[in-house]
Amino acid sequence: MIVVVWIADIGWQSAVDAARELAPQAQIVLAHVIPGDVEEVVHGAFAGLLGRHRSVPARVDEAAAEDQRRLLAAAAARLDRPATLDPRRGRVEREVVEAAAKADLLVLSRDGDRSRLGPHSLRPHTRFVVDHAPCAVLLVWPGSAPAVDTIPPPPDHDHPPGHPPHLSDHGAGPPEHPPPHHPRSSA
């Protein structure tokens, strides 16, 4: 069994712990992605400040790579068993999905609002990964999960959010069926 653990910047410790506990005999791959858009933003900032003919300092690239090495090393130490390190660069969500292409299980952590249950507990990259993963997904809470009573209330089925009530619901407005149109004839 191959288990890929997404080492994201938030909550990766819980993902590593879950993989260690639930898949003790599995081959573990620790994947981290340096976002490609960060390099573009930094390059754009330097180009704007220093002129278009200046390049992004090599130190920015080296710092990102060093941070990635440190994060993967910390994850491997926490796992406390052999693992394959998979450092990547590019569009985060697509790189994680690609890393999981040959996996049996992808383990990742929620990275959004941790104060309540619901869809906002996932950031957009994580939502994309959950929706597009080509294998089984184990989504873990970093720390304790919020109580069930934090679930938002159910929508009003008569008037869903964002949809105002129909005018006919209040006895005003146009009739259910408009009167038939009779063209005038000129005789």
N, C-alpha and C positions, 0 to 999 in steps of 0.2 A: 504494500500500500504506500502511495506517495501522498504526503500531506504538505501543502504549501501554506506557510504562515506569512501573512502580509504584515511586515514590520512598518506600520504607518507611524507618523510622528506622535499620535495620540492613542493611548490604550494598548500599545503593542504588548505590554507585559502580560495582560490578561489573555491575549491570543496565544502567546508562547506557553503560558501555564496550562491552558486548555489543551493544546496540542500534546504537551508532555504527559498530561494525565490521561487523555482519552485515546492516544495512539502510541503506546509505549514501544511497539515493535515496528512502527512505520518509518519509512525513509522521510526525513524532515528537510524541507527546503525553506530557508528564510529569505524572503524577497523584500527588497526595499527599492523605491524608485525616487530618483532625483527628478523633480518636475522640470520638463523641458521649457515650460513657459517662464520659469524663474530666470533661466539663463537669458531668454529673450527680453524680459523686463530689465534685467541688469544691463544688458547690452544697450537697450534703448535709452536707459538713464545715462549711461556713460557717453553715448553718442550725442545726446542732448546737451550734456554739460561740457564735454570736451571736443565735440565736433565729430562729424560722421567718419572721419578717417582714422579715429582711434579705435582700438579693439578693447574688448572686455579684458581686464587684467587677468592674467593666468591665475593669480591668487584667489579670485572668486571661484573659479572652477576647482582649484586644488582644495579650497576650504570646503566646498560642497562634497567633494569626494572623500575628504578626511572625516567629515561629519557622518557620511554614509558608512564608512569603515568602522567608526566607533560605535554607531548604532547597531550594526550587524554583529559586531564583536560582543556588545552587551547582551544582545538577544541570544547569541550562541552560548554565552556564559550562563544566562538564566535557564536556558534549555537544559544545560548540563549533560549533554550527550552529543555524539557526532551529528553534524548537519551540513548540508550544502548551502553555501551563501550565494545568493543571486542578486548582485547589485545591478540596477538598471537605471536608464535615463529615458525620459520621454513623457508622453501624456500618461499621467499616473494611472487613471482608470483602465486605459487600454493595455498598459504594460502589466498590470496586475492580472487582468483577464488572460493575457498571453502567458504569463508565468504559470497560471493554473491550467493551461491547455492539456497537459499530460498528467495532471493530478487526479487523485481520487477524492480529495477533500481540500477545500480552501478554508482556512481559519482566519477570521478577522474580527476586529473589535468595533463596536459602535463609537463614533467620533463626534457626534453632535450634542444636542441638548440631553444631558444626563439627569435632569431633574424630573422628567416625566416620561411615561411610555408613549410611543407614537412615532410617526414618520420623521419628525424633526430630530430624532436621535441619530439619524444618518446624514452625513454631509453629501453633497452631490456626487463626488467621486465614489464614495462608498455605496451609494444607492445604485450607481451605474454598475459597479462590480457585482453587487448582489443580484441585480437583474440580468446580467450577461455572463456570469460565471459558467464555464462549460463542465462543471463538476458539482458535487454536493458542497454546500456551504454551511459552515458553523459560525454563527454570528454571536459574539459574546459581549456581555456588559463589562466595561472596565470598572471593577469594584462591584458594589451591590446594585442590583436593579431597583428602580423606584417601585413604590407600592402600586398595586392594581388600581387604586382609586385615583391615580394620576392620569388615567386614560381620559381623553377629552369626551364630553357628553355626546351621545348619539345625535345625528342630525335630525332636524324636524322634517319628517318625510313629506309633510304637506307643503313645506316651504324650505327646500334645501338651502344651505348657505350660498349667498351670492345670487339667488334667484328670488326676486320679489314676488309676492303673491299676485295672482292674476286679478285683474280688475273685476272680472265676473265673480270672483270669490266673495266680493263684498257687495254684490247687487248693483254695482255701477259699471259703466263702460259699455262696450259694444255687445250686442246680443250674441248668443252662441252661434247662430247661423245668419249671415247677412241676408237681407231681402234680395230676391232675384232682381237682376238688372233688366229693365225693359227699354230698349232704345226707342227714342221718339221717332215716330214715322211722320214724314211730311206729306200731307195729301193735298 
